[in-house]
Amino acid sequence: MSPLPASFPVFIVPPLLSLLVGLTLAGVAVFRGAFRRENVLFALVCVWWTMLSPMFILHHFIADEGLMLALERGAHFLFVFVLPVNLLFYHKVLGIRRPALEAAAFAVSMAVMISTPTELYIRGLYRYPWGTIAVGGVAFQVFGALGIAALVYGIAICVQRLRAERNPVARTKVFFLLFSLNLIALLNLLNIPAMLGYDLYPAGNFMFVPLLIMAYGVLRYRLLDVRSILHLTIIWVVTSWAIVLPNALVFALVWPLVAAAHPAWVFLLVAATFFLNLLYYRRIQPVINRVFNRQRQNLRAIEIRFVEDMAFLRGLTEWMSGFEDVLKNAIGCGHADVYLRPVASRGFVNVRGGGIELPGVIGEWFTGANHIVMKDMVETNPYYAAVKDAFLDLFGGASAVCAVPLVQEHTLIGIALLGEKLNLKPFSIDEVRFMNGVRSAATIALANSIMYQDLNDMKENLARMVDERTAELRTKNFQMTFELKVAKDVQKLILSPALPDDARVRAAARVLPFMEVSGDFYDVVRLADSRVAAAVVDVSGHGLPSALLTSMIKTDLENRLEKPGATTGQVCTLLNANLAPTLIETGFYFTMFLAIIDIEGGVVEYTSCGHPPAVIAGAGGAARAITTDGFPIGAMPGAVYRSNHATLTEGDRLVLYTDGLTEARGEDGGFFGESRLTGAIEETGDLPVKDQLNLLLRMVETHLGGGSARDDITLLIIETGDPARPRRKESDMDRAKALFRDKGYKEARIIVEETGLAAMDAPDRHFAARVYLACGDIEHALYCVTRALELDGESREYLYFRGMTLYRLGRRDEAREAFAEIFERDPGYKNVAELVEKLSDGA
């Protein structure tokens, strides 16, 4: 093997390009096509046609003629099978079945293959200024004749198919096949003069150009005509290799002159070449990129503006006109018609009053296969066989070539029908991607627009009644206030169910919105058996956008609860699967605590979707929190939620709330908090549910200190059992707690001391500790809470209280141990992680 030539052999550039392009396209065809037969055959065609390119490259680096001759014969040993490989690809693409002809082609190729190691096929090597090429023998001449016959056969079957084919997609595919494959064959046949002794550079080395054209035409078959593709391909190749070829030529011409020059001159040459290349990449290459991606960039910009416009609620007429305009103008269609289906109707109508009636098979098909449909693909692709006639009737009646479905919650609510493009060209990949992008935003906006239209109609009707009674309502400010009030009333009407109040179950609930309308709501549903479902939902955000989602969520929730045997985990999982796509697109999510109470069984089944814990208050006054780990609905597509169970005996109460209650800030900046809420529930447990709810909300209002809440607040209390049955007897401790609520700490302490800890249960001992702490007696507070832990050692609240009293007494090590124990059980409980770190740092 000879060393690298002193001057760079520029004649290896074309075969090198052909080899790289052929192998690249072969890999793309196989991996993009998931190993389908047509794509595998296309990859084999690319590999076989480029099989001789390495020989033209190696000629410049191997001086041993015997070795080169052996390599040539070895390459042709396989290359002779290019005829049957191409024949199989022709037949597959054109749908031709001629197994006898294919077998004959393989047999002939095998016969020629036997001669390749002999002088009957290659007799020697010709050397030319541009390189070396094999000398063809008699067998090679026979192979060349067979190649000419195969070329004629390929042209004939392609022309025959073009004359019979009426589908433009199929015609484009065959046309690219005819142009590209036959051009490759023709270029390779033009290698024969050099193999017969004529000094002509082998034209087959330039096959990378038709290979690129065939790739676009066969694998995508949604491009421009051949001249447009050839034009773009030549521009891309010339401009992209404008940096490669000049560098190669400069290196080949200049290197012999500077090889022996002073190193300084060599350095200057390299530096100059570097800055010229830098200029190309910074100035010329960006221009190339903008030229080839101009349509994609324009469509992307239009899509972004459209999505921004759709984010605002608007009437249906305005929405339909806007959607039609963006489809028609961005893509250049002759016409675009958007049809929507009115409620309880099979027909679809457009903004101009026209209508169509879709066959049921199309609506069902779109529900399962929610994607854009092209007329050309319906005519040619067996995938559409079951709905082919229905789609062709639809396209024919509407003079359309493309259908864009609008599917919401597995229901076809609208469809856009697009006419043929004004330039009569098929839709490009970028245009299809654009249509998919805008239809996703349009579907969500359509649901909002319908809701907005309903509210707008109601607003207009009510506004006319108000305008007759007062002219002041015509001002803009009052009109906006009135609209929000209407929205609030509508929401209250929809989202405030009748609460049960009988001998088996009683409930009380209230929503305090941060704004006029709320993103919170509660729901209580009696199920078919002796069960009652209760839920509290908190939609992210505030105001009208969040409120508009609540009715959709409530409807879906109730529909799923009505199914027999549905569990809370199943309901939450199905809700997330159905609503997550819409919520993600709009940037919303919601938390929920869902419970199903089995009144007779004394059990509550529950699931928390990222929601604050619920509280079960026993008839004896003790309260405990219940919760589960779970993502908010819409935060994690595909999330699976599980059901949990807890005991809920007769007389127990289940308290559900949103985080707006526990995160209500007082004047000192402190939260109302879960522990304060639990204590308040215990203290007010002897009141009827409605009175208890009112008192708890007054406590929150007192904590705010005259300020306003910063979030919606929702509270729901449910009690089971006989209402006439007293929850507990009036006791001295009840009077102590009443005094404590009224800040009569000294009087409460007297009662606690008279009662004695021995007669108290764990909650009362914890209460006694709070009384002593309020009176400033920290030692007694520590003693009482320690006695409470003797009865309920698992209570995080009691252990946290003990840690805080130890910390106040300066017993830091013991306090750190108490907080560390809580941290091991629940690292997220209150601020125990911060306290453990703080006390550890100071140790």
C-alpha positions in Angstrom: 0.0 0.0 0.0 1.5 3.4 -1.0 1.6 6.4 1.3 -0.9 9.3 0.9 -0.3 11.2 -2.3 1.6 14.5 -2.1 -1.3 16.3 -3.8 -4.9 15.7 -2.7 -6.8 13.5 -5.3 -9.8 15.7 -6.0 -11.3 13.0 -8.3 -12.2 10.9 -5.2 -14.7 13.6 -4.1 -17.7 12.5 -6.3 -17.4 8.7 -5.4 -16.9 9.6 -1.8 -20.1 11.8 -1.8 -22.0 8.9 -3.5 -20.8 6.4 -0.9 -21.7 8.7 2.0 -25.1 9.6 0.6 -26.0 6.1 -0.4 -25.2 4.5 3.0 -26.8 7.4 4.9 -30.1 7.0 2.9 -30.0 3.2 3.4 -29.8 3.7 7.1 -32.5 6.3 7.2 -34.8 4.2 5.0 -34.5 1.1 7.3 -34.8 2.9 10.7 -37.5 5.4 9.7 -39.5 2.7 7.9 -39.4 0.2 10.9 -38.0 -2.5 8.6 -40.9 -2.6 6.2 -40.1 -4.5 3.0 -40.3 -1.5 0.7 -37.8 0.4 2.9 -35.5 -2.5 3.2 -35.4 -2.9 -0.6 -34.8 0.8 -1.0 -31.8 0.5 1.4 -30.5 -2.5 -0.6 -30.8 -0.5 -3.8 -28.8 2.4 -2.3 -26.1 0.0 -1.0 -25.8 -1.9 -4.3 -25.5 1.1 -6.5 -22.7 2.6 -4.3 -20.9 -0.7 -4.0 -18.3 0.3 -6.6 -17.6 3.7 -5.2 -15.0 2.4 -2.7 -13.1 1.0 -5.7 -12.7 4.4 -7.3 -11.5 5.8 -4.0 -9.0 3.0 -3.3 -7.4 3.3 -6.7 -5.7 6.5 -5.5 -4.1 4.8 -2.5 -3.2 1.3 -3.6 -0.3 0.9 -6.0 -0.3 -2.9 -6.1 -2.1 -3.7 -9.4 -2.7 -7.4 -8.4 -4.3 -6.4 -5.1 -6.5 -3.8 -6.9 -7.6 -6.3 -9.5 -8.6 -8.7 -6.8 -10.6 -6.1 -5.0 -12.3 -5.1 -8.2 -13.3 -8.7 -8.9 -14.5 -9.1 -5.3 -16.7 -6.0 -5.5 -18.2 -7.1 -8.9 -18.8 -10.6 -7.4 -21.6 -8.9 -5.4 -22.4 -6.0 -7.7 -23.8 -8.2 -10.5 -26.9 -8.8 -8.3 -27.9 -5.1 -8.7 -30.2 -6.3 -11.5 -32.5 -8.5 -9.4 -32.3 -6.1 -6.4 -33.6 -3.2 -8.6 -36.2 -5.5 -10.2 -37.6 -6.5 -6.8 -37.8 -2.8 -5.8 -39.5 -1.8 -9.0 -42.1 -4.6 -8.6 -42.8 -3.8 -4.9 -43.3 -0.1 -5.5 -45.4 -0.6 -8.6 -47.4 -3.5 -7.2 -46.3 -5.9 -9.9 -46.1 -9.7 -9.3 -43.7 -11.5 -11.7 -41.9 -14.1 -9.7 -40.7 -16.0 -12.7 -38.9 -12.9 -14.1 -37.4 -12.2 -10.6 -36.1 -15.7 -10.4 -34.6 -15.5 -13.9 -32.8 -12.3 -13.0 -31.3 -14.0 -9.9 -30.3 -16.9 -12.1 -28.6 -14.7 -14.7 -26.8 -12.7 -12.0 -25.5 -15.9 -10.4 -24.2 -17.1 -13.8 -22.4 -13.8 -14.3 -21.1 -13.9 -10.7 -19.3 -17.2 -11.5 -17.3 -15.4 -14.2 -16.2 -12.4 -12.0 -13.1 -14.0 -10.6 -11.8 -14.8 -14.1 -10.6 -12.8 -17.1 -13.9 -13.4 -18.8 -15.3 -10.6 -16.7 -12.3 -8.3 -15.8 -9.1 -8.6 -17.9 -7.0 -6.0 -16.2 -6.9 -2.3 -15.3 -6.8 1.0 -17.3 -4.9 3.9 -15.8 -6.0 7.4 -16.6 -5.0 10.9 -15.2 -8.2 10.8 -13.0 -7.6 7.2 -11.7 -7.8 3.5 -12.5 -10.8 1.4 -13.8 -11.3 -2.2 -14.6 -11.0 -3.5 -18.2 -14.2 -5.3 -19.1 -14.2 -8.8 -20.6 -16.8 -10.7 -22.6 -18.9 -11.6 -19.5 -18.8 -7.9 -18.4 -20.1 -6.9 -21.9 -22.9 -9.4 -21.5 -23.7 -8.0 -18.1 -23.7 -4.4 -19.6 -26.2 -5.6 -22.2 -28.4 -7.1 -19.5 -28.2 -3.7 -17.7 -29.4 -1.9 -20.8 -32.3 -4.3 -21.1 -33.1 -3.8 -17.4 -33.1 0.0 -17.9 -35.4 -0.3 -20.9 -37.7 -2.6 -18.9 -37.8 -0.2 -15.9 -38.6 2.8 -18.1 -41.3 0.8 -19.8 -43.2 -0.3 -16.7 -42.9 3.1 -15.1 -44.3 4.9 -18.2 -47.1 2.3 -18.4 -48.0 2.9 -14.8 -47.9 6.7 -15.2 -50.4 6.5 -18.1 -52.8 4.4 -16.1 -52.4 6.2 -12.7 -54.8 9.0 -11.8 -53.8 9.6 -8.2 -51.4 12.5 -8.0 -49.5 11.0 -5.0 -49.0 7.7 -6.7 -48.0 9.5 -9.9 -45.4 11.6 -8.1 -44.0 8.5 -6.5 -43.7 6.6 -9.8 -42.3 9.7 -11.5 -39.5 10.1 -8.9 -38.8 6.4 -9.3 -38.5 6.6 -13.1 -36.4 9.7 -12.9 -34.0 8.7 -10.1 -33.5 5.0 -10.5 -33.2 5.1 -14.2 -30.8 8.1 -14.0 -28.6 6.1 -11.6 -28.6 3.2 -14.0 -27.8 5.5 -16.9 -25.0 7.1 -15.1 -23.5 3.7 -14.3 -23.8 2.6 -17.9 -21.8 5.6 -18.8 -18.9 4.0 -16.9 -18.6 1.5 -19.8 -16.6 3.8 -22.2 -13.8 4.2 -19.6 -13.8 0.4 -19.1 -13.4 0.0 -22.9 -10.3 2.3 -23.1 -11.8 5.8 -23.6 -10.4 8.5 -21.3 -13.8 9.7 -19.9 -14.3 10.2 -16.1 -17.0 7.6 -14.9 -20.3 9.4 -14.7 -21.5 6.8 -12.2 -19.5 8.6 -9.5 -22.1 11.4 -9.6 -25.0 9.2 -8.6 -25.4 11.0 -5.3 -27.6 13.6 -7.0 -30.3 11.1 -8.2 -30.0 9.2 -4.9 -31.0 12.4 -3.1 -33.9 12.9 -5.5 -35.1 9.3 -5.1 -35.0 9.6 -1.3 -37.3 12.6 -1.2 -39.6 11.2 -3.9 -40.0 7.7 -2.7 -39.8 7.9 1.1 -41.8 11.1 1.6 -43.7 11.5 -1.7 -45.1 14.8 -0.6 -42.7 17.3 -2.3 -42.7 19.6 -5.3 -42.3 18.4 -8.9 -39.0 17.0 -10.1 -37.6 20.3 -11.4 -38.3 22.0 -8.0 -36.7 19.1 -6.1 -33.7 19.0 -8.5 -33.3 22.7 -8.2 -33.3 22.7 -4.4 -31.1 19.6 -4.3 -28.5 21.2 -6.6 -28.6 24.5 -4.6 -28.1 22.6 -1.3 -25.3 20.4 -2.6 -23.5 23.3 -4.3 -23.8 25.7 -1.4 -23.2 23.1 1.3 -20.1 21.8 -0.5 -18.9 25.3 -1.4 -16.7 25.0 1.7 -15.5 21.5 1.1 -14.4 21.6 -2.6 -12.5 24.9 -2.3 -10.6 23.6 0.7 -9.8 20.4 -1.2 -8.7 22.2 -4.3 -6.6 24.7 -2.3 -5.0 21.9 -0.4 -4.3 20.0 -3.6 -2.8 22.9 -5.5 -0.9 24.8 -2.8 0.4 21.9 -0.6 3.2 20.9 -3.1 4.4 24.5 -3.2 4.5 25.1 0.6 5.4 21.6 1.8 9.1 22.6 1.9 8.5 26.3 2.7 9.3 28.0 6.0 6.9 27.1 8.8 5.8 30.7 9.1 4.4 30.7 5.6 2.6 27.4 6.4 1.1 29.0 9.5 -0.1 32.0 7.5 -1.7 29.8 4.9 -3.5 27.8 7.6 -4.6 30.9 9.4 -6.0 32.5 6.2 -7.9 29.2 5.4 -9.4 29.2 8.9 -10.7 32.8 8.7 -12.2 32.2 5.2 -14.0 29.1 6.6 -15.2 31.1 9.6 -16.6 33.7 7.3 -18.5 31.1 5.4 -20.1 29.5 8.5 -21.0 32.9 10.0 -22.2 34.7 6.9 -23.1 32.2 4.1 -24.4 29.1 5.9 -27.1 31.0 7.9 -28.4 32.3 4.6 -28.6 28.8 3.3 -30.5 27.6 6.4 -33.0 30.5 6.2 -33.6 29.7 2.5 -34.4 26.0 3.1 -36.4 26.6 6.3 -38.3 29.7 5.3 -41.7 28.0 4.9 -41.3 26.2 8.2 -40.3 29.4 10.0 -43.3 31.3 8.6 -45.7 28.6 9.5 -44.3 28.3 13.0 -44.7 32.1 13.5 -48.3 31.9 12.3 -49.0 29.0 14.6 -47.6 30.9 17.6 -49.8 33.9 16.8 -52.8 31.8 16.4 -52.3 30.0 19.7 -51.9 33.3 21.5 -55.1 34.6 19.9 -57.0 31.4 20.9 -56.0 31.9 24.5 -58.6 34.6 24.8 -62.3 33.6 25.0 -64.3 34.7 22.0 -67.6 34.0 20.3 -68.1 31.0 18.1 -68.6 33.1 15.0 -65.3 34.9 15.5 -63.5 31.7 16.4 -64.8 29.9 13.3 -63.8 32.8 11.0 -60.4 33.1 12.6 -59.7 29.3 12.2 -60.8 29.4 8.6 -58.7 32.4 7.8 -55.5 30.9 9.3 -55.9 27.6 7.4 -56.7 29.2 4.1 -54.1 32.0 4.1 -51.2 30.1 5.7 -51.5 27.1 3.5 -52.8 28.7 0.4 -56.0 26.7 -0.1 -58.7 27.6 -2.5 -61.2 27.5 0.3 -61.4 26.4 4.0 -64.7 25.6 5.7 -65.0 24.9 9.4 -68.2 23.0 10.5 -69.4 22.6 14.1 -72.0 20.2 15.4 -74.8 21.8 17.4 -75.9 20.1 20.6 -78.1 17.0 20.0 -77.6 17.1 16.2 -76.0 14.8 13.7 -75.4 17.6 11.2 -72.5 20.1 11.1 -72.9 23.8 10.2 -70.5 26.6 9.2 -70.4 30.3 9.9 -72.2 31.0 6.6 -75.1 28.8 7.4 -74.1 26.0 5.2 -74.3 22.4 6.5 -73.1 18.9 6.0 -74.2 15.6 7.5 -71.3 13.2 8.3 -72.0 9.5 8.0 -71.7 7.8 11.4 -68.8 5.7 10.2 -66.6 8.8 9.8 -67.5 10.2 13.2 -66.6 6.8 14.8 -63.4 6.5 12.8 -62.2 10.0 13.8 -63.0 9.2 17.4 -60.5 6.3 17.3 -58.0 7.7 14.8 -57.7 11.4 15.6 -55.5 12.6 12.8 -55.7 14.6 9.5 -57.0 12.7 6.4 -55.9 13.5 2.8 -58.0 12.5 -0.2 -55.0 11.1 -2.1 -54.1 8.9 0.8 -57.7 7.6 1.2 -57.6 6.6 -2.5 -54.3 4.7 -2.3 -53.7 3.5 1.2 -55.4 0.2 2.3 -55.5 1.6 5.9 -58.6 3.6 4.8 -60.4 0.7 3.1 -63.2 0.5 5.6 -64.1 4.2 5.3 -62.9 4.9 1.8 -66.3 5.4 0.1 -67.6 7.5 2.9 -64.6 9.8 2.8 -64.6 10.1 -1.0 -68.3 11.1 -0.9 -67.4 13.7 1.8 -64.5 15.1 -0.2 -66.5 15.1 -3.4 -69.5 16.8 -2.0 -67.4 19.6 -0.3 -64.9 20.0 -3.1 -62.2 19.2 -0.5 -58.9 17.3 -0.5 -58.1 17.4 3.3 -60.2 16.9 6.4 -59.0 18.2 9.8 -60.9 16.7 12.7 -61.6 18.6 16.0 -62.1 15.9 18.7 -62.8 16.7 22.3 -63.3 14.0 25.0 -63.5 11.2 22.3 -66.3 13.2 20.5 -66.1 14.8 17.1 -67.3 18.3 17.7 -66.1 19.9 14.5 -64.3 19.4 11.2 -62.4 21.6 8.8 -62.5 20.8 5.1 -59.8 22.3 2.9 -59.9 22.7 -0.8 -57.0 22.1 -3.2 -54.0 24.4 -2.9 -53.9 27.3 -5.4 -50.6 26.1 -6.8 -52.1 22.6 -7.3 -49.2 21.1 -5.3 -49.7 18.5 -2.5 -49.5 19.4 1.2 -45.9 19.5 2.5 -44.7 17.9 5.7 -44.4 21.3 7.3 -47.9 22.2 6.3 -49.3 19.0 7.8 -47.3 19.7 11.0 -48.7 23.2 11.1 -52.3 22.0 10.7 -51.8 19.5 13.6 -50.4 22.3 15.8 -53.3 24.7 15.2 -56.0 22.1 15.5 -54.8 21.2 19.0 -55.1 24.8 20.1 -58.3 25.2 18.2 -60.0 22.3 19.8 -59.4 23.6 23.3 -60.4 27.1 22.3 -63.6 25.7 20.8 -64.7 24.2 24.1 -64.0 27.5 25.9 -65.7 29.4 23.1 -68.9 27.3 23.4 -68.9 27.9 27.2 -68.2 31.6 26.7 -70.9 31.8 24.1 -73.4 30.3 26.5 -72.4 32.8 29.2 -72.4 35.6 26.7 -75.9 34.8 25.6 -77.1 34.7 29.2 -75.3 38.0 29.8 -77.0 39.7 26.9 -80.4 38.5 27.9 -79.9 39.7 31.5 -78.3 42.9 30.3 -81.4 43.8 28.3 -83.6 43.4 31.4 -81.2 45.5 33.5 -80.9 48.2 30.8 -84.7 48.7 31.0 -84.5 49.5 34.7 -81.4 51.7 34.9 -79.2 53.5 32.5 -76.2 53.4 34.8 -75.5 49.8 33.9 -74.4 50.9 30.4 -71.1 52.1 31.7 -68.1 49.9 31.1 -67.0 49.4 34.7 -70.4 48.3 35.9 -70.9 46.1 32.9 -67.7 44.2 33.7 -68.8 43.8 37.4 -72.2 42.6 36.3 -70.6 40.0 34.0 -68.6 38.6 36.8 -71.6 38.5 39.0 -73.5 36.5 36.4 -70.6 34.1 36.1 -70.6 33.7 39.9 -74.3 33.1 40.0 -74.1 30.6 37.1 -71.2 28.8 38.9 -73.1 28.7 42.2 -76.2 27.3 40.4 -74.1 24.6 38.7 -71.6 23.8 41.5 -73.8 24.0 44.7 -75.5 20.7 45.0 -78.3 20.1 47.5 -76.7 18.7 50.6 -78.1 15.7 52.5 -79.8 16.4 55.9 -81.6 13.4 57.3 -81.3 10.7 60.0 -78.4 8.9 58.2 -76.1 11.7 57.0 -75.9 15.4 57.3 -73.6 17.8 55.5 -72.7 21.5 55.5 -70.4 23.3 53.1 -69.4 26.7 51.9 -67.1 28.3 49.3 -65.5 31.7 49.9 -64.1 32.8 46.6 -61.0 35.0 46.4 -62.5 36.8 43.4 -66.1 36.9 42.2 -65.9 33.4 40.8 -64.0 30.5 42.3 -61.7 27.7 41.2 -62.8 25.6 44.2 -65.9 23.6 44.4 -67.4 20.7 46.5 -69.8 18.0 45.6 -71.8 15.4 47.5 -73.5 12.6 45.5 -75.8 9.9 46.9 -74.8 6.6 45.2 -77.2 3.8 44.4 -76.5 1.9 47.6 -76.0 3.1 51.2 -73.0 5.1 50.1 -72.3 8.8 49.8 -69.5 10.3 47.7 -68.0 13.6 48.7 -65.3 15.6 47.0 -63.5 18.9 47.3 -61.6 20.3 44.2 -59.2 23.1 43.9 -58.3 24.2 40.3 -55.0 26.0 39.9 -55.1 29.8 39.4 -57.9 32.2 40.2 -60.8 33.9 38.6 -62.7 33.1 35.4 -60.2 30.9 33.7 -60.1 28.5 36.6 -63.9 28.8 37.2 -64.6 27.8 33.6 -62.9 24.5 34.1 -64.9 23.6 37.3 -68.2 22.7 35.5 -66.4 20.4 33.1 -64.6 18.7 36.0 -67.8 18.3 38.0 -69.7 16.8 35.1 -67.0 14.3 34.4 -66.6 13.4 38.1 -70.4 12.7 38.6 -70.6 10.6 35.5 -67.8 8.4 36.7 -69.2 8.1 40.2 -72.5 6.9 38.9 -70.9 3.8 37.5 -71.6 0.8 39.8 -68.7 -0.4 41.8 -66.4 2.5 40.9 -63.7 3.1 43.5 -62.1 6.4 44.4 -58.8 5.3 42.9 -60.4 4.2 39.6 -62.4 7.5 39.3 -59.3 9.6 39.9 -57.3 7.6 37.4 -59.9 7.9 34.7 -60.4 11.6 35.4 -56.7 12.2 34.9 -56.5 10.1 31.7 -59.5 12.1 30.2 -58.6 15.6 31.4 -54.8 15.6 31.4 -54.4 16.5 27.7 -56.7 19.5 28.0 -55.3 20.7 31.3 -51.7 20.4 30.0 -52.5 22.3 26.9 -54.1 25.1 28.9 -51.5 25.1 31.7 -53.9 24.2 34.4 -54.2 21.3 36.9 -56.4 20.6 40.0 -56.1 18.9 43.3 -58.9 16.9 44.8 -59.8 14.8 47.9 -62.4 12.2 46.9 -64.2 10.1 49.6 -66.9 7.4 49.4 -68.6 6.8 52.8 -70.2 3.4 53.4 -72.7 4.4 56.1 -73.7 0.9 57.0 -70.2 -0.5 56.9 -68.7 2.3 58.9 -65.9 2.7 56.4 -64.7 5.6 54.3 -62.7 4.9 51.0 -60.6 7.9 49.9 -58.0 9.1 47.4 -56.0 12.3 47.6 -54.8 13.9 44.3 -52.2 16.3 45.6 -54.7 17.7 48.1 -54.4 18.7 51.8 -55.3 15.9 54.2 -58.9 15.4 55.3 -59.7 15.2 59.0 -61.9 12.5 60.8 -63.4 13.9 64.0 -64.6 11.2 66.4 -67.8 11.5 68.4 -65.6 11.8 71.5 -63.8 14.8 70.2 -60.5 13.4 69.0 -59.5 14.3 65.5 -57.0 12.6 63.1 -55.7 13.5 59.6 -55.9 11.0 56.7 -54.2 11.4 53.3 -52.4 9.6 50.5 -49.7 10.4 48.1 -50.9 11.4 44.7 -50.2 13.8 41.8 -52.6 16.6 41.0 -54.9 15.8 38.1 -53.3 17.0 34.9 -49.8 17.1 36.3 -48.7 13.6 35.4 -50.3 11.9 32.3 -50.8 8.2 32.9 -50.7 8.5 36.6 -52.5 5.7 38.5 -54.2 6.5 41.8 -54.9 4.1 44.7 -57.8 3.8 47.1 -57.3 3.9 50.9 -59.7 3.0 53.7 -60.4 4.4 57.2 -63.0 3.7 59.9 -65.8 6.2 60.1 -68.2 5.0 62.8 -71.6 6.4 63.7 -71.4 10.0 64.9 -67.9 10.6 63.3 -67.4 13.6 61.0 -65.4 13.9 57.8 -63.9 17.4 57.2 -62.7 18.3 53.7 -61.1 21.7 52.9 -58.8 23.4 50.4 -55.4 24.9 51.1 -56.9 28.4 51.1 -58.1 27.7 54.6 -54.9 26.4 56.1 -52.8 29.0 54.2 -54.8 32.0 55.4 -52.2 34.5 56.7 -52.7 36.4 59.9 -51.5 39.9 60.6 -48.2 38.5 61.9 -47.7 36.6 58.6 -48.3 33.2 60.1 -50.6 30.6 58.5 -53.8 29.3 60.1 -52.2 25.9 59.6 -53.3 22.3 59.8 -52.6 21.9 63.5 -54.7 24.9 64.4 -57.5 23.6 62.2 -57.3 20.1 63.9 -57.5 21.8 67.3 -60.4 24.0 66.3 -62.3 20.9 65.0 -61.8 19.1 68.3 -62.9 22.2 70.2 -66.1 22.7 68.2 -67.0 19.0 67.8 -70.0 19.2 70.1 -71.8 21.7 67.8 -74.2 20.7 64.9 -72.4 20.5 61.6 -73.8 23.8 60.3 -72.9 25.6 63.5 -69.5 24.0 63.6 -68.8 25.1 59.9 -69.8 28.6 60.7 -67.7 28.8 63.8 -64.6 27.4 62.0 -64.9 30.0 59.2 -65.3 32.7 61.8 -62.1 31.5 63.5 -60.3 31.8 60.1 -61.8 35.3 59.7 -60.5 36.2 63.2 -57.1 34.9 62.3 -57.0 37.1 59.2 -57.5 40.1 61.5 -59.5 42.2 59.1 -57.5 41.3 56.1 -58.6 39.3 53.1 -57.8 35.8 52.1 -55.4 35.3 49.2 -57.0 32.2 47.8 -60.4 30.6 47.5 -61.5 28.9 50.7 -63.8 25.8 50.7 -64.9 23.8 53.7 -67.2 20.7 53.7 -68.2 18.7 56.9 -70.2 15.4 56.7 -71.6 13.6 59.7 -73.1 10.1 59.8 -75.5 8.6 62.3 -78.5 9.7 64.4 -78.5 13.5 64.8 -80.4 13.1 68.1 -77.5 11.1 69.6 -75.3 13.5 71.6 -71.7 13.5 70.4 -70.5 13.8 74.0 -71.7 15.0 77.4 -71.1 18.5 78.5 -68.1 18.4 80.8 -65.8 20.7 82.8 -63.3 20.3 79.9 -65.9 21.6 77.5 -66.2 24.7 79.6 -62.4 25.0 79.8 -62.1 24.9 76.0 -64.9 27.5 75.6 -63.0 29.7 78.1 -59.7 29.0 76.1 -61.4 30.1 72.9 -62.4 33.4 74.6 -58.8 33.8 75.9 -59.8 33.1 79.5 -56.5 31.2 80.0 -56.4 31.5 83.9 -60.0 30.3 84.3 -59.3 27.4 81.9 -56.2 26.5 83.9 -58.2 26.2 87.1 -60.7 23.7 85.6 -57.8 21.7 84.1 -56.1 21.5 87.5 -59.4 20.5 89.2 -60.0 17.8 86.7 -56.6 16.2 86.9 -54.6 14.5 84.1 -55.6 11.0 85.2 -59.2 11.6 84.2 -58.2 13.0 80.8 -57.7 11.2 77.4 -54.9 12.1 75.0 -56.6 15.0 73.3 -57.6 16.6 76.6 -54.0 16.2 78.0 -52.7 17.9 74.8 -55.3 20.7 75.4 -54.1 21.0 79.0 -50.5 21.5 77.7 -51.7 24.3 75.5 -53.5 25.9 78.5 -50.3 25.9 80.6 -48.2 27.2 77.7 -50.7 30.1 77.2 -50.2 30.9 80.9 -46.4 30.8 80.5 -45.9 27.7 82.5 -43.7 25.7 80.1 -42.6 23.1 82.5 -46.2 22.0 83.2 -46.9 22.2 79.5 -44.1 19.7 78.8 -45.4 17.4 81.6 -48.9 17.4 80.1 -47.9 16.7 76.5 -45.6 13.9 77.7 -48.5 12.3 79.5 -50.6 12.7 76.3 -47.9 10.8 74.4 -48.2 8.0 76.9 -51.7 7.4 75.5 -51.0 8.2 71.9 -47.4 7.8 71.0 -48.0 7.9 67.3 -49.3 11.5 67.2 -47.0 13.8 65.3 -48.8 16.8 66.7 -48.1 15.9 70.3 -44.5 15.0 69.6 -44.0 18.3 67.7 -45.5 20.2 70.7 -43.2 18.4 73.0 -40.2 19.3 70.9 -41.2 23.0 70.8 -41.6 23.1 74.6 -38.2 21.4 75.1 -36.6 24.0 72.7 -38.2 26.8 74.7 -36.7 25.4 77.9 -33.3 25.3 76.3 -33.0 21.5 76.2 -31.8 21.5 72.6 -30.6 17.9 72.4 -33.9 16.5 73.6 -35.8 18.8 71.2 -33.6 17.7 68.3 -34.4 14.0 69.2 -38.1 14.7 69.2 -38.0 16.5 65.8 -35.8 13.8 64.3 -38.3 11.2 65.3 -41.0 13.1 63.5 -38.7 13.5 60.5 -38.2 9.7 60.3 -41.9 9.2 60.1 -42.8 12.1 57.8 -40.0 14.3 56.4 -42.5 16.8 55.1 -44.4 17.4 58.3 -44.4 21.2 59.1 -40.9 22.6 59.4 -39.3 19.6 61.2 -36.5 19.2 58.5 -35.5 22.8 59.1 -35.6 22.4 62.9 -33.5 19.2 62.8 -30.9 20.9 60.6 -30.9 24.1 62.7 -30.5 22.2 66.0 -27.8 19.9 64.5 -25.7 22.8 63.3 -25.8 24.4 66.7 -24.9 21.2 68.6 
